[in-house]
Amino acid sequence: MAVTTELESPASSESEERTRAGFVALIGAPNAGKSTLLNQLVGTKVAIVTHKVQTTRSVIRGIAMHEGAQIVFVDTPGIFAPKKRLEKAMVSTAWAQVADADITAVLIDARVGLDEAALGIIDRLGESGAREDKRVLILNKIDLVRRDALLAITAEVNARLPFSRTFMVSAANGDGVSDLLGFFSEAMPEGPYLYPEDQVSDLPIRAIAAEVTREKLMLRLHQEVPYSATVETESWEEKRDGSVRISQVIFVERESHRKILLGKGGETIKQISIAARRELHHMLERKVHLFLFVKVREGWTDDPERYREMGLEFPK
């Protein structure tokens, strides 16, 4: 006698957790703390941080895994009133990310409050057509501001442009970041992961290494060399002993800038190299041999190819 049975779907297929993945655009005025917050959200350093404006020059994507969701945070250049060609490209790139994001998060420095830059960003976001349920407000540096002042900023912003949620965080010490991660993970649309689960950035390691050196350069030189200085990793050689030999070139626009960067007896470039090498050693968890060279590349800020390398649209 033949016996027939009904085939049941494996229990695992029913209980299997559906994955979610999407993009969150972080926008704000220069020095609002976007890069610091990005590093906190991802759990490791993927963006350079200084106290100076225009530190972030191109789009940097940091990737976080949280409660079954992959959240791709898009750190954009600080938004301000641009004058030079490079500045215009940075601001244009920042706004381009809003159109493609699942969530747009506006970061405001609570110490500064609603200054002209912050109000300009809020007004333009309202004009962009981004839906209210796709907009969130983040007040940063709350450890430095009284609660009544935070509530006043929140009320004023939402009166001007309603946001679906308001979060208060301190990117510097991580306060409030876990709540933010929880919200973003739930807000991501269902779908497959966009990157490998262990990947924390879409930047190649050579580009991250160049950004580390640019960070140390900016911290060391203050206003002596303009922000047009850029760093490129020319070679990356894996050594048999497990160490890595990195050769980088710092490009400046003028010979006078090159002399400043080198310093008397090469002392300035030496200190930049030491600081960058220490950071890279910590990031890569192995010995780093770093060699820096300074060259003049006149007018590179007018070269379309340089913009493409940084992921920026060349403004005409």
C-alpha positions as CSV (number, residue, x, y, z in Angstrom):
1,M,0.0,0.0,0.0
2,A,1.4,3.3,-1.0
3,V,1.6,6.0,1.6
4,T,1.6,9.7,0.7
5,T,2.5,12.6,2.9
6,E,2.2,16.3,2.4
7,L,5.5,18.1,2.2
8,E,5.9,20.9,4.6
9,S,8.2,23.9,4.1
10,P,11.2,23.7,6.4
11,A,10.6,25.7,9.6
12,S,13.8,27.6,9.0
13,S,12.3,29.2,5.9
14,E,9.4,30.6,7.9
15,S,11.5,31.8,10.8
16,E,14.3,33.1,8.8
17,E,14.8,36.7,9.5
18,R,14.3,39.0,6.6
19,T,17.1,41.3,5.9
20,R,16.9,45.1,5.6
21,A,19.2,47.5,3.9
22,G,19.2,51.2,3.0
23,F,20.9,54.6,3.0
24,V,21.0,57.4,5.5
25,A,22.3,60.8,4.3
26,L,24.0,62.8,7.0
27,I,23.9,66.5,6.2
28,G,24.7,69.6,8.1
29,A,26.8,72.7,8.4
30,P,30.6,72.4,8.6
31,N,31.8,71.3,12.1
32,A,28.3,70.0,13.1
33,G,30.0,66.7,13.9
34,K,28.9,64.5,11.0
35,S,32.2,62.6,10.7
36,T,32.5,62.0,14.4
37,L,28.9,60.7,14.5
38,L,29.6,58.5,11.5
39,N,32.5,56.9,13.3
40,Q,30.4,56.3,16.4
41,L,27.6,54.7,14.3
42,V,29.9,52.4,12.4
43,G,32.0,51.6,15.5
44,T,35.3,52.3,14.0
45,K,37.1,55.2,12.2
46,V,36.1,55.6,8.6
47,A,36.1,59.4,8.3
48,I,38.8,61.9,9.4
49,V,37.9,64.4,12.0
50,T,39.4,67.8,12.7
51,H,38.0,71.0,14.3
52,K,38.3,72.8,11.0
53,V,35.6,73.4,8.4
54,Q,35.7,71.5,5.0
55,T,37.5,68.5,6.5
56,T,35.2,66.1,4.7
57,R,35.7,66.8,1.0
58,S,33.9,64.0,-0.8
59,V,31.2,61.5,0.0
60,I,32.2,58.8,2.5
61,R,30.0,55.8,3.2
62,G,30.2,54.0,6.5
63,I,28.4,50.7,6.9
64,A,26.8,49.5,10.2
65,M,25.1,46.2,11.0
66,H,22.3,46.4,13.6
67,E,19.5,44.0,14.5
68,G,19.4,42.4,11.1
69,A,19.7,45.6,9.1
70,Q,22.6,47.0,7.1
71,I,22.6,50.8,7.4
72,V,24.8,52.7,4.9
73,F,25.6,56.1,6.3
74,V,26.6,58.7,3.7
75,D,28.8,61.4,5.3
76,T,28.6,64.4,3.1
77,P,30.8,67.6,2.9
78,G,29.6,70.3,5.2
79,I,27.0,72.6,3.6
80,F,27.9,76.3,3.4
81,A,27.8,79.2,1.0
82,P,30.4,78.1,-1.6
83,K,32.6,80.6,-3.4
84,K,35.4,78.6,-5.0
85,R,35.0,75.8,-7.6
86,L,36.1,73.1,-5.1
87,E,33.6,74.4,-2.5
88,K,30.8,74.4,-5.1
89,A,31.5,70.8,-6.0
90,M,31.5,69.8,-2.4
91,V,28.1,71.4,-1.6
92,S,26.5,70.2,-4.8
93,T,27.6,66.6,-4.0
94,A,26.2,66.9,-0.5
95,W,22.7,67.8,-1.8
96,A,22.8,65.1,-4.5
97,Q,22.9,62.4,-1.7
98,V,19.5,63.6,-0.3
99,A,17.6,62.5,-3.4
100,D,18.9,58.9,-3.2
101,A,18.6,58.4,0.5
102,D,16.0,56.4,2.4
103,I,16.4,58.7,5.4
104,T,17.9,62.2,5.5
105,A,19.3,63.2,8.9
106,V,20.0,66.8,9.5
107,L,22.7,67.3,12.1
108,I,22.8,70.6,14.1
109,D,25.5,71.7,16.5
110,A,23.4,72.4,19.6
111,R,26.0,74.9,20.9
112,V,25.6,77.0,17.8
113,G,21.9,76.5,17.4
114,L,19.9,77.8,14.4
115,D,22.5,80.1,12.7
116,E,22.2,81.2,9.1
117,A,23.9,78.0,7.8
118,A,21.5,75.7,9.7
119,L,18.4,77.6,8.6
120,G,19.6,77.6,5.0
121,I,19.9,73.8,5.1
122,I,16.5,73.3,6.7
123,D,14.8,75.6,4.1
124,R,16.4,73.9,1.2
125,L,15.5,70.4,2.5
126,G,11.9,71.6,2.7
127,E,12.2,72.7,-1.0
128,S,13.8,69.4,-2.0
129,G,10.5,67.5,-1.7
130,A,11.8,65.0,0.9
131,R,8.9,63.6,2.8
132,E,8.4,64.3,6.5
133,D,8.6,60.6,7.4
134,K,12.0,60.5,5.7
135,R,13.4,63.4,7.6
136,V,15.0,63.2,11.1
137,L,16.6,65.9,13.2
138,I,19.7,65.2,15.3
139,L,21.0,67.7,17.9
140,N,24.6,67.1,18.6
141,K,26.9,68.1,21.4
142,I,24.1,68.0,23.9
143,D,26.5,67.4,26.8
144,L,27.5,71.1,26.3
145,V,24.1,72.6,26.3
146,R,21.2,73.0,28.8
147,R,18.1,70.9,28.3
148,D,15.8,73.9,28.0
149,A,17.9,75.3,25.2
150,L,17.8,71.9,23.4
151,L,14.0,71.9,23.6
152,A,13.8,75.4,22.3
153,I,15.9,74.5,19.3
154,T,13.8,71.4,18.6
155,A,10.6,73.4,18.7
156,E,11.9,76.2,16.5
157,V,13.2,73.7,13.8
158,N,10.0,71.7,13.7
159,A,7.9,74.9,13.5
160,R,9.9,75.8,10.4
161,L,10.0,72.3,8.9
162,P,8.4,69.3,10.6
163,F,10.7,66.2,11.2
164,S,9.4,62.7,11.9
165,R,11.7,62.3,14.9
166,T,14.2,64.4,16.9
167,F,17.3,62.7,18.5
168,M,19.7,64.3,20.9
169,V,23.2,62.9,20.9
170,S,26.8,63.5,21.8
171,A,28.8,62.2,19.0
172,A,32.0,62.7,21.0
173,N,31.1,60.3,23.8
174,G,28.5,58.2,22.2
175,D,25.5,59.3,24.2
176,G,22.2,58.6,22.4
177,V,23.9,56.8,19.5
178,S,22.4,53.4,20.3
179,D,18.8,54.8,20.1
180,L,19.7,56.4,16.8
181,L,21.0,53.0,15.5
182,G,17.9,51.3,16.6
183,F,15.6,53.8,14.8
184,F,17.6,53.6,11.6
185,S,17.7,49.8,11.6
186,E,13.9,49.6,11.8
187,A,13.5,52.3,9.2
188,M,15.5,50.5,6.5
189,P,13.5,48.9,3.7
190,E,13.4,45.1,3.3
191,G,16.0,43.8,0.9
192,P,19.3,42.1,0.5
193,Y,22.5,43.5,2.1
194,L,24.3,45.9,-0.2
195,Y,27.8,45.1,1.1
196,P,29.5,42.2,2.8
197,E,28.5,42.0,6.4
198,D,32.1,42.7,7.7
199,Q,32.7,45.7,5.5
200,V,32.7,49.1,7.3
201,S,33.3,51.5,4.4
202,D,33.2,51.6,0.6
203,L,36.5,53.4,0.5
204,P,39.5,51.3,-0.5
205,I,42.1,51.1,2.3
206,R,44.6,53.1,0.1
207,A,42.1,56.0,0.1
208,I,41.5,55.8,3.8
209,A,45.2,55.8,4.4
210,A,45.5,59.0,2.3
211,E,42.7,60.6,4.3
212,V,44.5,59.8,7.6
213,T,47.6,61.6,6.4
214,R,45.4,64.6,5.2
215,E,43.9,64.7,8.7
216,K,47.3,65.0,10.4
217,L,48.4,67.6,7.9
218,M,45.4,69.8,8.6
219,L,45.8,69.4,12.4
220,R,49.5,70.3,12.2
221,L,49.4,73.2,9.8
222,H,46.3,75.1,10.9
223,Q,45.8,78.0,8.4
224,E,49.3,78.0,6.9
225,V,48.5,75.8,3.9
226,P,45.0,76.1,2.3
227,Y,42.5,73.3,2.1
228,S,43.5,72.7,-1.5
229,A,46.3,70.4,-0.3
230,T,45.5,66.8,-1.1
231,V,47.1,63.4,-0.5
232,E,47.3,60.4,-2.8
233,T,48.6,56.9,-2.0
234,E,51.0,56.0,-4.8
235,S,52.1,52.6,-3.7
236,W,51.1,49.9,-1.1
237,E,53.6,47.0,-0.7
238,E,52.9,44.1,1.6
239,K,56.2,42.9,3.2
240,R,57.1,39.3,4.0
241,D,57.3,40.1,7.7
242,G,53.6,41.2,7.7
243,S,54.3,44.9,7.7
244,V,53.2,47.3,4.9
245,R,55.2,49.9,3.0
246,I,53.1,52.9,2.0
247,S,54.3,55.7,-0.2
248,Q,52.2,58.9,-0.4
249,V,52.4,62.2,-2.2
250,I,51.0,65.4,-0.8
251,F,50.1,67.8,-3.6
252,V,50.0,71.6,-3.0
253,E,49.4,74.4,-5.5
254,R,52.4,76.6,-4.8
255,E,56.1,76.2,-4.1
256,S,55.7,78.4,-1.0
257,H,53.2,75.9,0.4
258,R,55.6,73.1,-0.3
259,K,58.3,74.8,1.8
260,I,55.8,75.4,4.7
261,L,54.8,71.7,4.6
262,L,58.4,70.5,4.7
263,G,59.3,72.9,7.5
264,K,62.8,73.8,8.7
265,G,65.1,70.9,8.2
266,G,62.1,68.7,7.2
267,E,60.7,68.8,10.8
268,T,57.1,69.6,9.9
269,I,56.7,66.8,7.4
270,K,58.5,64.4,9.8
271,Q,55.9,65.1,12.5
272,I,53.0,64.7,10.1
273,S,54.5,61.4,9.1
274,I,54.9,60.2,12.7
275,A,51.3,61.0,13.6
276,A,49.9,59.4,10.4
277,R,52.1,56.3,10.8
278,R,50.9,55.8,14.4
279,E,47.2,56.1,13.4
280,L,47.7,53.6,10.5
281,H,49.5,51.2,12.7
282,H,46.5,51.3,15.1
283,M,44.0,50.9,12.2
284,L,45.8,48.1,10.4
285,E,47.1,46.4,13.5
286,R,50.6,45.9,12.0
287,K,53.8,47.7,11.5
288,V,53.6,50.5,8.9
289,H,56.5,52.1,7.0
290,L,55.2,55.4,5.7
291,F,57.0,57.6,3.2
292,L,55.7,61.1,2.4
293,F,56.7,63.3,-0.5
294,V,55.6,66.8,-1.2
295,K,55.0,68.0,-4.8
296,V,53.6,71.1,-6.4
297,R,50.6,70.6,-8.7
298,E,49.6,74.0,-9.9
299,G,45.9,74.6,-10.5
300,W,44.8,71.1,-9.6
301,T,41.5,72.6,-8.3
302,D,40.7,73.4,-11.9
303,D,41.4,69.9,-13.2
304,P,38.2,67.8,-13.9
305,E,40.2,64.6,-13.4
306,R,41.1,65.4,-9.8
307,Y,37.4,65.9,-9.0
308,R,36.5,62.6,-10.5
309,E,39.1,60.9,-8.3
310,M,37.4,62.4,-5.3
311,G,33.9,61.4,-6.4
312,L,32.9,65.0,-7.0
313,E,31.1,66.5,-10.0
314,F,33.2,69.2,-11.8
315,P,31.3,72.4,-11.6
316,K,31.2,74.4,-14.9
